[in-house]
Amino acid sequence: MANPTDTDWIIKAMIAVAAADGRLNAREVSLIQQLFEAQTGRSVDASGIFLAVQAYATKRDLLRDLSVAEGSMSPETKEEIVRAAYLMLVADEYVAEPELKKLKDIAAALGISETHLDAIIAATKPPSE
């Protein structure tokens, strides 16, 4: 995809965080679907999620792609990407260290400082089940 949309970046960031610990189970796929729809108003099927995970597992270029694209993104879009990635991080109520590192790496690739990341996290309320 030559020019990913804001929603494309959101789903890529969510998938990267979910898959950062090397595992992507059915519950995480379901949570990605729910959170993505809540964040974007669009639905995504499980096969699309698995294909995206495979693509990023082999390429591992999300951070580079974000670094290249961040200059053309609005501050609101950057925050929305980080917010969605954070919601994915806490969705299963277990924060694995690789997932937390991926969230921090995504924020850094978007030019978001740790202080700003902390503010985004503090202002983001996980959806109640």
N, C-alpha and C positions, 0 to 999 in steps of 0.2 A: 504494500500500500504506500503510494508516494507521499500523500499528505494526510496523515492520520488526523481524525477529528478529536476534539476534547474528550468525547466519550470513549474513543479508541484508547487514548492515553490512560483514562481512568481504569478500564478493564485490564490493560496491560500491567499497570501498577498493582492492582489487586491480585492478579494472578502471580506476579513476581513475589509478592509478600507471602501469599498462601503456599507457594511451592518452594520457598527459600529453605525450608528444613528438609527438602528432599522427598517429601511425601505430599500427596494430594489425594485425600480420601473423598468418598461420596458426600460426607457431611460438608466438607470445605467447598466442594463443587456447588452444592445446594446453597451454601451461604454466599458464595460469589454471585450466583444467579440472583438471589434475593437482594443483596446489597447493591449490585449493579443496577437492577431495576429501580430500587429505591433512589439511587443517586442520579440516574439518567432518564428514567421513565421508559427505557427500552429493555426488552428481554433478550436473553442469550441462552442458547441450548447447551447441554452438557458436552456434546461433541465439539462445539466451538471452543469451549474452555480447554478441553483436553488437547485439541490441536494447537491452541495458543501456548499451552504449557510446553508441549513438545518443541515448538518453534523456539521458544526462549530458553529451553534447556540446552538446545544444541547451539544456538547463536550466542546467548548470554550478552546481548547487546542493548538491553533496555536502558541501562544507565548512559551509555554512549548516545543512544537515540534521544533520550531526554535532554542530555547536555546540548546536543545540536539544536533541538527544537525549542528549548526553553526561552531563547531570545525572542521568539515570535508569539509566546504565550502571555496572556494577561496575568496579573497577579492573582486574580480570582480563579483562573483555570489552574494555576500552580497549586493554590490552596485546596481546590476541589480534588485534585489528583492525590495530594498528601492526605486529605481527610478520608477519602475512599480507601486508600492503602492502610491508614490507621484503623478504620472500622474493620477491615479484613483481618488485621493483626489481632484485634481483641474479640473477633466474632466467635471463636471457639473457646473463649475464656482461658486459653493457655497461650502464653507468649514465649515462643521459642527464641533463643538468642539469634539464630540466623535470620529469623523473620524481623526482629527488631533492627538488626544491622541493615537489612534490605530497606526498611522504612527510612532509616537515617541516610542511607546511600541515595535513595530516590530524592529525598528532600535536598541533599547536597547537590545532586545533578540538576535540580531545578533552581539552584541558587538561593535556597531557603536556609537561613542560619539555624543553629540549634535552638537559640532563644525563640525565634519565630516558630519553629517546629513545636516547641513546648507550648507556645500560645495556641497554636492550632489544635493540638491534642487537648489542652485544657478546655477549649471552647466546643469540642466535639463530644456529643453524647451518643454512646452506642445505642442502637435501637433495642427496645425492650421486647422480649419474646412473648 
